């Protein structure tokens, strides 16, 4: 995903919008990293700040995931915002310390493929949930508690009091 900035280079303070539709394959994402159910939509704005270009925008797509509580497959909307600064490589002098916050480019195009891929991977939830009220799986029999109930006794007894429980059960 390359943004042509040839016209933007000529005018300081000018902004240009951009929009892309892309796929997981074009971003270099395999199914083991992120399973997308639709194309990725990237919309944003690039602004000439003089010595650098500021790229801001929003990414949205639908992701196939498993709920971390009940293990049911679900499709969720994943949206993420990004903001990065790019500087032309010609401005980087040999003695200058490279700033890790600024990305460098050459020519009249800025490639934001890596930015989009990183933003998507960082935006993926660590523990996705099908709903906040998901009850998950029974820890003993494994039944999905959202769909069924089970007869398991889930009361946990403090191991220090287990001897007393044995005394009570003999009656």
C-alpha positions in Angstrom: 0.0 0.0 0.0 1.9 2.9 -1.3 0.8 6.6 -1.1 2.1 8.9 -3.9 3.2 12.2 -2.3 4.8 13.9 -5.3 2.2 16.7 -5.4 2.1 16.9 -1.6 5.9 17.5 -1.4 5.5 20.8 -3.2 3.1 22.5 -0.7 3.9 22.8 3.0 0.9 22.2 5.3 -1.2 20.6 2.6 -3.0 17.4 3.4 -4.1 14.5 1.2 -6.6 11.7 2.0 -6.1 8.1 1.0 -8.2 4.9 1.1 -7.2 1.3 0.5 -8.9 -2.1 0.4 -6.5 -5.0 0.9 -6.4 -8.6 2.0 -4.5 -10.5 4.7 -2.2 -12.0 2.0 -1.2 -8.6 0.7 -0.3 -7.5 4.2 1.7 -10.7 4.8 -0.6 -12.0 7.5 -1.1 -15.8 7.7 -4.1 -17.5 9.2 -2.0 -18.4 12.3 -1.4 -14.7 12.9 -4.8 -13.2 12.2 -7.8 -14.8 10.5 -9.6 -12.1 8.6 -13.1 -12.8 7.3 -13.3 -9.8 5.0 -11.0 -7.3 3.3 -9.1 -4.7 5.3 -10.3 -1.1 4.8 -7.7 1.6 5.5 -8.7 5.3 5.4 -6.5 8.2 6.4 -4.8 11.5 5.8 -1.2 12.4 5.1 0.0 15.9 5.9 3.2 17.7 4.8 4.8 19.0 8.0 7.9 20.4 6.3 10.7 18.1 7.3 8.3 15.2 7.7 5.0 13.7 6.6 2.4 12.7 9.2 0.2 9.7 8.3 -2.9 9.2 10.4 -5.9 7.0 9.8 -8.2 4.2 10.8 -8.2 0.5 9.9 -11.3 -1.7 10.1 -12.0 -5.4 9.3 -13.8 -8.4 10.6 -11.7 -11.1 12.4 -12.6 -14.7 13.1 -11.6 -15.7 16.6 -12.5 -18.1 19.4 -14.0 -16.9 22.6 -11.5 -17.3 25.4 -14.1 -18.6 27.8 -16.5 -20.8 25.9 -14.3 -21.6 22.8 -17.1 -20.9 20.4 -16.0 -19.4 17.0 -17.1 -15.8 16.5 -16.6 -12.9 14.1 -15.8 -9.5 15.6 -15.3 -6.1 14.1 -11.7 -4.9 14.7 -10.9 -1.2 14.4 -7.7 0.5 15.1 -6.3 4.0 14.6 -2.7 4.8 13.7 -0.4 7.8 13.5 3.1 7.8 12.3 5.7 10.2 11.0 7.8 9.7 7.9 10.9 11.6 6.8 12.6 11.5 3.5 15.8 9.5 3.6 17.7 12.5 2.0 17.1 14.5 5.2 18.9 11.9 7.3 22.5 13.0 7.6 25.3 10.5 8.3 26.1 12.0 11.7 22.5 12.3 12.8 21.2 9.9 15.5 18.3 7.8 14.0 15.1 8.5 15.8 13.1 5.3 16.3 9.8 7.3 16.3 10.3 8.4 12.7 10.2 6.2 9.6 12.2 7.0 6.5 11.3 6.7 2.9 12.8 7.4 -0.5 11.3 8.8 -3.7 7.7 10.0 -4.1 5.9 7.1 -2.4 5.4 6.1 1.2 4.7 2.4 1.8 2.4 1.9 4.8 2.0 -1.9 4.5 4.2 -2.5 7.6 2.4 0.1 9.6 -1.1 -1.4 8.8 0.1 -5.0 9.6 1.7 -3.9 12.9 -1.4 -1.9 13.9 -3.7 -4.8 13.2 -1.6 -7.3 15.1 -1.4 -5.0 18.1 -5.1 -4.2 18.0 -6.2 -7.9 18.3 -7.6 -8.5 21.7 -5.6 -10.8 24.0 -8.6 -12.5 25.4 -11.5 -12.1 23.0 -15.0 -12.7 24.4 -18.3 -13.5 22.6 -20.0 -11.3 25.2 -19.2 -9.8 28.5 -21.7 -12.2 30.2 -20.2 -15.3 28.7 -20.2 -18.1 31.4 -17.6 -20.2 29.7 -17.1 -24.0 30.1 -17.6 -26.1 33.2 -14.2 -26.9 34.7 -15.2 -30.5 35.4 -17.3 -31.8 32.5 -16.5 -29.2 29.8 -20.1 -28.3 28.9 -20.8 -24.9 27.5 -22.6 -23.1 30.3 -24.1 -20.6 27.9 -26.1 -23.4 26.2 -26.6 -26.0 29.0 -26.4 -26.5 32.7 -24.5 -29.4 34.3 -24.9 -31.2 37.6 -21.3 -30.8 38.7 -20.6 -29.6 42.2 -18.4 -26.6 41.6 -18.0 -25.7 45.3 -14.3 -25.7 46.1 -13.3 -26.9 49.5 -10.2 -25.5 51.2 -7.7 -28.4 51.3 -7.0 -27.6 54.9 -10.7 -28.4 55.7 -11.0 -31.5 53.6 -10.7 -33.7 56.7 -13.8 -32.0 58.2 -15.7 -32.6 54.9 -14.9 -36.4 55.2 -16.3 -36.4 58.7 -19.5 -34.7 57.7 -20.0 -37.1 54.7 -19.9 -40.2 56.9 -23.2 -39.3 58.6 
